[in-house]
Amino acid sequence: MDHMGVIMEIDQRRDERSFAPGLSNGELCILGTDQCFGVEGVRDISGEGIGLNVNGLFPRGALVHLKLNFFGKPQFHLLGNVAWCAPASGEWSDVQKPASFIMGFVCK
């Protein structure tokens, strides 16, 4: 377990995951602050939430506003919470973007 309370080695997702090739990048903002970071991509979607690649570290539990593009056009605006956020590693790391993170977003 890391200092944020995230279990890093064990995948605890229970819901079936689906890919969403039409959903691409966007923006994620912490409500009540001026902090906004880019969404580099959507990893997967489940009944519980969305797996994202982001370019900033978000605190667990933060209330956020997610804006996603659908086939390149701004379409989706969702409110939710950060379930977890961790530095990308292994198959999710991107050597072109060394400050990339993976996170779980839960719709409110």
Phi, psi and omega per residue, in radians:
M1 nan 2.414 3.135
D2 -1.606 -3.085 -3.077
H3 -1.190 -0.244 3.131
M4 -1.684 0.059 3.131
G5 1.422 0.357 -3.122
V6 -1.769 2.226 3.050
I7 -1.415 2.048 -2.972
M8 -1.527 -0.615 -3.015
E9 -1.530 -0.390 -3.014
I10 -1.886 2.123 3.098
D11 -1.365 1.985 -3.055
Q12 -1.762 0.153 -3.137
R13 -1.217 2.350 -3.131
R14 -1.892 -0.483 -3.099
D15 -1.356 2.634 3.057
E16 -1.154 2.444 -3.118
R17 -1.806 2.479 3.071
S18 -2.178 2.586 3.059
F19 -1.545 2.681 -3.126
A20 -2.312 1.361 -3.039
P21 -1.074 -0.414 3.134
G22 -1.358 -0.413 3.112
L23 -1.458 2.285 -3.071
S24 -2.155 -2.004 -3.062
N25 -1.655 -3.097 3.141
G26 3.021 -2.560 -3.093
E27 -2.520 2.549 3.123
L28 -2.275 2.152 -3.089
C29 -2.129 2.400 3.052
I30 -1.410 2.100 -3.113
L31 -1.090 2.485 3.127
G32 1.434 0.079 3.111
T33 -2.348 3.076 3.050
D34 -1.700 0.165 -3.060
Q35 -1.451 2.032 3.053
C36 -2.319 2.460 3.131
F37 -2.316 2.741 3.122
G38 -1.358 2.508 2.979
V39 -1.696 2.066 -3.078
E40 -1.487 -0.340 3.138
G41 3.027 2.848 3.075
V42 -1.775 2.109 3.134
R43 -1.342 -0.878 -3.104
D44 -2.909 2.941 -3.140
I45 -2.317 2.490 3.055
S46 -2.359 -3.130 3.069
G47 -1.170 -0.361 -3.115
E48 -1.625 -0.496 -3.075
G49 3.084 -2.769 -3.040
I50 -2.298 2.346 3.019
G51 -1.626 2.220 -3.049
L52 -2.165 2.687 2.887
N53 -1.822 2.130 -3.084
V54 -2.239 2.858 -3.139
N55 -1.883 0.548 3.069
G56 -2.727 2.711 3.126
L57 -1.588 2.151 -3.119
F58 -1.883 2.456 3.095
P59 -1.263 2.458 3.097
R60 -1.017 2.345 3.111
G61 1.551 -0.150 -3.117
A62 -1.065 2.421 3.060
L63 -1.455 2.165 -3.033
V64 -2.297 2.740 3.054
H65 -1.923 2.064 -3.109
L66 -1.838 2.204 3.053
K67 -2.046 2.096 -3.128
L68 -2.083 2.544 3.065
N69 -1.617 2.507 3.095
F70 -2.074 2.010 -3.034
F71 0.873 0.777 3.039
G72 1.468 -0.069 -3.123
K73 -2.025 2.407 3.135
P74 -1.092 2.141 -3.056
Q75 -2.321 -0.753 -2.968
F76 -1.908 2.318 3.028
H77 -2.198 2.067 -3.103
L78 -2.246 2.542 2.995
L79 -1.843 2.498 3.129
G80 -3.045 -2.944 -3.127
N81 -2.110 2.669 3.023
V82 -1.391 2.040 3.114
A83 -1.391 -0.671 3.119
W84 -2.895 2.775 3.087
C85 -2.679 2.360 -3.081
A86 -2.629 2.704 3.050
P87 -1.035 2.426 3.111
A88 -1.217 2.435 3.085
S89 -2.582 2.920 3.120
G90 1.070 -2.309 -3.087
E91 -1.147 -0.329 -3.115
W92 -1.628 -0.114 -3.127
S93 -1.395 2.670 -3.120
D94 -2.303 1.935 -3.101
V95 -1.125 -0.384 3.090
Q96 -1.299 -0.418 -3.126
K97 -2.247 1.395 -3.039
P98 -1.116 -0.348 3.138
A99 -1.688 0.666 -3.103
S100 -1.659 2.603 -3.094
F101 -2.294 2.749 3.002
I102 -1.999 2.572 -3.127
M103 -2.638 2.788 3.043
G104 -1.892 2.246 3.136
F105 -1.964 2.245 3.121
V106 -1.970 2.128 -3.128
C107 -1.133 2.522 -3.139
K108 -1.650 nan nan
